[in-house]
């Protein structure tokens, strides 16, 4: 009886294997919740080009901006959980937006299946040269003397808004938030001296730092930036709670089968290991930082939300 059963199982195994559809079996869809041409768009296109070669299917890129990234994220949250629809998420579009928007049409903790972290974009704290400040402790002393310093951000509810609030809370000082319509206008007023403090991505700040129009005080992250290796981190300056690095990662729809997530993660990490890709991303101002597993990225995502939630709540940040 047992030999017959073994033979039957052996015959059925190929049939069971054939019953499992290949993945991916059609083009994949990457939703980038920001307009074309920005950092998110560039990273998404570079990385998915390499993943497509490994997965045997092309990626169709869809830029769906609006509501701080929430509109694009909602598309993926409501998609079929089959792994063919992916969002390029980040600290702004997923973490901060989910905390500051009055109405979020999905539960950010369950609507997505994390695939993997791709890169970190170091944020830098800069001041106008008119401030006699070269360290965070000196910035704290100047701010405490008053009058309140003004800090810039690319807009209400942005990562820069939250980062400025985090800095003020860590220094235990009052600072006035001045929102702008994007990084460009904020930088223009920083250089003109109309605002004194700005925490933002390093890449667009570097030309003004190098020219002396702005003074860099610290990297707002856990490690130094390869682009400015001599600049200390906020932790080295005595304020480790100020950690505002911008992250970029891929997430599928919640409920996507783990085997499909694992296949996407393997293709992602193999792509991120390419030296030329790493160089191109570094030239664009971000540093490759792959996660060891989808589970590791899920923990990172949860910790990011836990870190920002009290900052946003204490600052009273809300977008109606």
VORO-506989 format. One record per residue (C-alpha): y negated, x, z; residue in three letters. Coordinates in Angstrom, 1 decimal. Example, Ala and Ser with C-alpha at 12.3 -4.5 7.8 and 13.67 -1.06 7.14 Angstrom:
residues 2
((4.5,12.3,7.8),ALA)
((1.1,13.7,7.1),SER)
This chain:
residues 320
((0.0,0.0,0.0),UNK)
((-2.5,2.7,1.0),UNK)
((-2.1,4.7,-2.3),UNK)
((-2.8,1.5,-4.2),UNK)
((-5.9,0.8,-2.2),UNK)
((-7.1,4.3,-2.7),UNK)
((-6.7,4.0,-6.4),UNK)
((-8.6,0.6,-6.4),UNK)
((-11.5,2.2,-4.5),UNK)
((-11.6,5.1,-7.0),UNK)
((-11.7,2.7,-9.9),UNK)
((-14.5,0.7,-8.4),UNK)
((-16.8,3.6,-7.4),UNK)
((-18.1,4.2,-10.9),UNK)
((-18.8,0.5,-11.3),UNK)
((-20.8,0.5,-8.0),UNK)
((-22.7,3.5,-9.1),UNK)
((-23.5,1.8,-12.4),UNK)
((-24.8,-1.2,-10.5),UNK)
((-27.5,0.8,-9.0),UNK)
((-30.5,0.8,-11.4),UNK)
((-32.0,4.2,-12.3),UNK)
((-35.3,4.9,-10.6),UNK)
((-37.8,5.0,-12.0),UNK)
((-36.7,2.9,-15.0),UNK)
((-40.2,2.3,-16.5),UNK)
((-43.7,3.8,-16.3),UNK)
((-45.2,4.1,-12.8),UNK)
((-48.6,2.8,-11.8),UNK)
((-51.0,4.9,-9.8),UNK)
((-53.9,2.9,-8.3),UNK)
((-56.9,5.1,-7.4),UNK)
((-59.2,3.0,-5.3),UNK)
((-62.3,4.8,-6.5),UNK)
((-64.2,5.1,-9.8),UNK)
((-63.2,7.7,-12.4),UNK)
((-64.5,11.3,-12.2),UNK)
((-64.5,11.9,-8.5),UNK)
((-62.3,14.1,-6.3),UNK)
((-59.7,11.4,-5.8),UNK)
((-59.4,10.7,-9.5),UNK)
((-59.0,14.4,-10.4),UNK)
((-56.4,15.0,-7.7),UNK)
((-54.4,11.9,-8.7),UNK)
((-54.3,12.8,-12.4),UNK)
((-53.3,16.4,-11.8),UNK)
((-50.5,15.6,-9.3),UNK)
((-49.0,12.7,-11.2),UNK)
((-48.9,14.7,-14.4),UNK)
((-46.5,17.1,-12.7),UNK)
((-44.5,14.3,-11.0),UNK)
((-44.1,12.5,-14.3),UNK)
((-42.3,15.5,-15.8),UNK)
((-39.9,15.5,-12.9),UNK)
((-39.3,11.7,-12.7),UNK)
((-38.9,11.2,-16.5),UNK)
((-41.5,8.5,-16.6),UNK)
((-45.2,8.6,-17.2),UNK)
((-47.9,7.4,-14.8),UNK)
((-50.4,4.7,-15.8),UNK)
((-53.6,5.4,-13.9),UNK)
((-55.7,2.5,-12.8),UNK)
((-59.1,3.1,-11.2),UNK)
((-59.9,0.1,-8.9),UNK)
((-63.0,0.8,-6.9),UNK)
((-64.8,-1.4,-4.4),UNK)
((-65.1,-2.3,-0.7),UNK)
((-64.6,1.3,0.4),UNK)
((-61.2,1.5,-1.3),UNK)
((-59.9,-1.8,0.0),UNK)
((-59.7,-3.5,-3.4),UNK)
((-57.4,-0.9,-4.9),UNK)
((-55.3,-0.7,-1.7),UNK)
((-54.8,-4.4,-1.8),UNK)
((-53.3,-4.3,-5.3),UNK)
((-50.6,-2.0,-4.0),UNK)
((-50.1,-3.9,-0.7),UNK)
((-49.3,-7.0,-2.8),UNK)
((-47.1,-5.4,-5.4),UNK)
((-43.4,-5.6,-5.7),UNK)
((-41.8,-3.2,-3.2),UNK)
((-39.8,-1.3,-5.9),UNK)
((-41.6,2.1,-5.8),UNK)
((-43.2,1.7,-9.3),UNK)
((-46.7,0.9,-7.9),UNK)
((-48.4,3.6,-5.8),UNK)
((-51.8,4.1,-4.2),UNK)
((-53.7,7.3,-3.8),UNK)
((-54.8,6.8,-0.2),UNK)
((-57.0,8.8,2.1),UNK)
((-58.9,8.9,5.3),UNK)
((-61.7,6.9,3.7),UNK)
((-59.9,4.3,1.7),UNK)
((-57.1,3.5,4.2),UNK)
((-58.0,4.7,7.7),UNK)
((-61.8,4.2,8.0),UNK)
((-62.0,1.2,5.8),UNK)
((-59.3,-0.6,7.7),UNK)
((-61.2,0.0,10.9),UNK)
((-64.7,-0.9,9.8),UNK)
((-64.2,-3.8,7.4),UNK)
((-64.6,-7.2,9.1),UNK)
((-61.8,-8.7,7.0),UNK)
((-58.9,-6.6,5.7),UNK)
((-56.4,-8.7,3.6),UNK)
((-53.3,-6.6,4.7),UNK)
((-51.9,-4.9,7.8),UNK)
((-52.5,-1.2,7.1),UNK)
((-49.7,-0.2,9.4),UNK)
((-47.0,-2.2,7.5),UNK)
((-48.4,-2.9,4.0),UNK)
((-47.6,0.6,2.8),UNK)
((-44.6,3.0,2.7),UNK)
((-45.9,6.6,3.0),UNK)
((-44.5,9.0,0.4),UNK)
((-46.2,12.2,1.2),UNK)
((-49.4,14.1,2.1),UNK)
((-50.9,16.0,-0.8),UNK)
((-54.0,17.9,0.3),UNK)
((-56.8,18.2,2.8),UNK)
((-60.4,18.5,2.0),UNK)
((-62.2,20.4,4.7),UNK)
((-65.4,18.8,6.0),UNK)
((-68.3,21.0,7.1),UNK)
((-71.1,20.4,9.6),UNK)
((-74.4,21.5,8.3),UNK)
((-77.9,21.5,9.6),UNK)
((-81.3,22.0,8.1),UNK)
((-82.5,25.6,8.5),UNK)
((-85.6,24.4,10.4),UNK)
((-83.3,23.7,13.4),UNK)
((-82.8,26.8,15.5),UNK)
((-79.0,26.2,15.5),UNK)
((-76.1,28.5,14.6),UNK)
((-73.4,26.9,16.8),UNK)
((-72.3,23.5,18.1),UNK)
((-73.4,24.4,21.6),UNK)
((-76.9,25.2,20.3),UNK)
((-76.9,22.0,18.3),UNK)
((-76.0,20.1,21.5),UNK)
((-78.8,21.8,23.4),UNK)
((-81.4,21.0,20.8),UNK)
((-80.2,17.4,20.5),UNK)
((-80.4,16.9,24.3),UNK)
((-84.0,18.2,24.4),UNK)
((-84.9,15.4,22.0),UNK)
((-86.3,13.6,20.1),UNK)
((-83.0,12.3,18.7),UNK)
((-81.8,14.1,15.6),UNK)
((-81.0,12.2,12.4),UNK)
((-77.7,12.5,10.7),UNK)
((-77.0,11.6,7.1),UNK)
((-74.0,9.8,5.6),UNK)
((-73.0,8.6,2.1),UNK)
((-73.2,5.0,3.4),UNK)
((-72.5,2.6,6.2),UNK)
((-68.8,2.5,7.0),UNK)
((-68.1,5.8,5.1),UNK)
((-66.1,8.7,6.4),UNK)
((-69.3,10.6,6.8),UNK)
((-70.7,7.8,8.9),UNK)
((-67.7,8.0,11.2),UNK)
((-67.7,11.8,11.2),UNK)
((-71.3,11.8,12.4),UNK)
((-70.5,9.3,15.1),UNK)
((-67.6,11.5,16.2),UNK)
((-69.8,14.5,16.4),UNK)
((-72.5,12.8,18.4),UNK)
((-69.9,11.4,20.8),UNK)
((-68.2,14.8,21.3),UNK)
((-71.6,16.5,21.9),UNK)
((-72.5,13.6,24.2),UNK)
((-75.9,13.2,22.5),UNK)
((-77.9,10.5,20.8),UNK)
((-78.3,10.9,17.0),UNK)
((-79.7,8.4,14.6),UNK)
((-77.6,7.4,11.6),UNK)
((-79.4,7.5,8.2),UNK)
((-77.1,6.0,5.5),UNK)
((-77.6,6.8,1.8),UNK)
((-76.0,5.5,-1.4),UNK)
((-73.7,8.4,-2.0),UNK)
((-73.5,12.1,-1.2),UNK)
((-76.1,13.2,-3.7),UNK)
((-79.0,11.3,-2.2),UNK)
((-78.0,12.4,1.3),UNK)
((-77.9,16.0,0.2),UNK)
((-81.3,15.7,-1.4),UNK)
((-82.9,14.5,1.8),UNK)
((-81.0,17.1,3.9),UNK)
((-82.4,19.9,1.7),UNK)
((-85.9,18.3,2.0),UNK)
((-85.6,18.3,5.8),UNK)
((-85.9,14.5,6.2),UNK)
((-82.6,14.5,8.1),UNK)
((-81.2,17.3,10.2),UNK)
((-77.4,17.0,10.4),UNK)
((-74.7,16.1,7.8),UNK)
((-70.9,16.2,8.1),UNK)
((-69.3,16.0,4.7),UNK)
((-66.8,17.5,2.2),UNK)
((-67.3,21.2,1.8),UNK)
((-67.2,21.4,-2.0),UNK)
((-70.5,19.6,-2.8),UNK)
((-72.2,21.3,0.1),UNK)
((-71.3,24.9,-0.8),UNK)
((-74.0,25.6,-3.4),UNK)
((-76.7,24.7,-0.9),UNK)
((-75.0,26.6,1.9),UNK)
((-74.8,29.7,-0.3),UNK)
((-78.5,29.4,-1.4),UNK)
((-79.6,29.1,2.2),UNK)
((-81.0,25.6,1.7),UNK)
((-78.5,24.4,4.4),UNK)
((-76.9,26.2,7.3),UNK)
((-73.2,25.7,8.0),UNK)
((-72.3,25.5,11.6),UNK)
((-68.5,24.7,11.7),UNK)
((-65.6,23.4,9.8),UNK)
((-64.7,20.0,11.2),UNK)
((-61.0,20.5,11.2),UNK)
((-58.0,22.2,12.9),UNK)
((-58.0,25.3,10.7),UNK)
((-60.5,27.4,8.8),UNK)
((-61.2,26.8,5.2),UNK)
((-60.0,29.3,2.6),UNK)
((-63.4,28.8,0.8),UNK)
((-65.4,29.9,3.9),UNK)
((-62.9,31.9,6.0),UNK)
((-65.7,33.3,8.3),UNK)
((-66.9,29.9,9.4),UNK)
((-65.3,28.9,12.8),UNK)
((-63.7,25.5,13.3),UNK)
((-64.9,22.9,15.7),UNK)
((-62.0,23.8,18.0),UNK)
((-63.1,27.4,18.1),UNK)
((-66.6,26.2,18.9),UNK)
((-65.2,24.3,21.9),UNK)
((-65.1,20.8,20.5),UNK)
((-61.5,20.3,19.2),UNK)
((-61.9,16.5,19.3),UNK)
((-64.2,16.8,16.2),UNK)
((-61.6,16.7,13.5),UNK)
((-62.8,15.0,10.3),UNK)
((-60.9,16.7,7.4),UNK)
((-60.5,14.3,4.4),UNK)
((-56.8,13.8,3.5),UNK)
((-55.2,12.7,0.3),UNK)
((-51.7,11.2,0.0),UNK)
((-49.5,8.9,-1.9),UNK)
((-48.1,5.6,-0.6),UNK)
((-46.0,2.9,-2.1),UNK)
((-45.8,-0.8,-1.2),UNK)
((-44.3,-1.5,2.2),UNK)
((-40.6,-2.3,2.1),UNK)
((-39.9,0.0,-0.8),UNK)
((-36.2,1.3,-0.4),UNK)
((-36.1,4.7,1.4),UNK)
((-34.0,6.3,-1.4),UNK)
((-36.8,5.6,-3.8),UNK)
((-39.4,6.9,-1.4),UNK)
((-37.3,10.1,-1.0),UNK)
((-37.2,10.6,-4.8),UNK)
((-40.9,10.2,-5.1),UNK)
((-41.5,12.6,-2.2),UNK)
((-39.2,15.2,-3.7),UNK)
((-41.1,15.0,-7.1),UNK)
((-44.4,15.2,-5.2),UNK)
((-43.5,18.3,-3.2),UNK)
((-42.0,20.1,-6.1),UNK)
((-45.3,19.5,-8.0),UNK)
((-47.4,20.7,-5.1),UNK)
((-45.4,24.0,-5.0),UNK)
((-46.7,25.0,-8.5),UNK)
((-49.2,27.9,-8.0),UNK)
((-51.4,26.8,-10.9),UNK)
((-51.8,23.3,-9.5),UNK)
((-52.6,24.8,-6.0),UNK)
((-55.3,27.0,-7.6),UNK)
((-56.8,24.1,-9.5),UNK)
((-57.0,21.9,-6.4),UNK)
((-58.5,24.7,-4.4),UNK)
((-61.1,25.2,-7.1),UNK)
((-61.9,21.5,-6.7),UNK)
((-62.5,21.9,-3.0),UNK)
((-59.2,20.8,-1.5),UNK)
((-56.2,22.7,0.0),UNK)
((-52.6,21.7,-0.7),UNK)
((-51.0,20.5,2.5),UNK)
((-47.6,18.8,1.7),UNK)
((-45.7,16.9,4.4),UNK)
((-42.2,17.9,5.2),UNK)
((-40.9,14.4,4.7),UNK)
((-42.1,10.8,4.3),UNK)
((-41.5,10.3,8.0),UNK)
((-43.8,13.2,8.8),UNK)
((-46.5,11.7,6.6),UNK)
((-46.1,8.3,8.3),UNK)
((-46.7,10.0,11.7),UNK)
((-49.7,11.8,10.3),UNK)
((-51.1,8.5,9.0),UNK)
((-50.6,6.7,12.4),UNK)
((-52.2,9.6,14.3),UNK)
((-55.2,9.5,12.0),UNK)
((-55.8,5.8,12.7),UNK)
((-55.3,6.4,16.4),UNK)
((-57.9,9.2,16.4),UNK)
((-60.6,7.3,14.5),UNK)
((-60.2,3.9,16.1),UNK)
((-62.0,4.7,19.4),UNK)
((-64.8,6.5,17.5),UNK)
((-65.4,3.5,15.3),UNK)
((-65.2,1.1,18.2),UNK)
((-67.6,3.1,20.4),UNK)
((-70.1,3.5,17.5),UNK)
((-70.0,-0.2,16.8),UNK)
((-69.3,0.5,13.1),UNK)
((-68.7,-2.7,11.1),UNK)
((-69.1,-3.8,7.5),UNK)
((-69.3,-7.5,6.9),UNK)
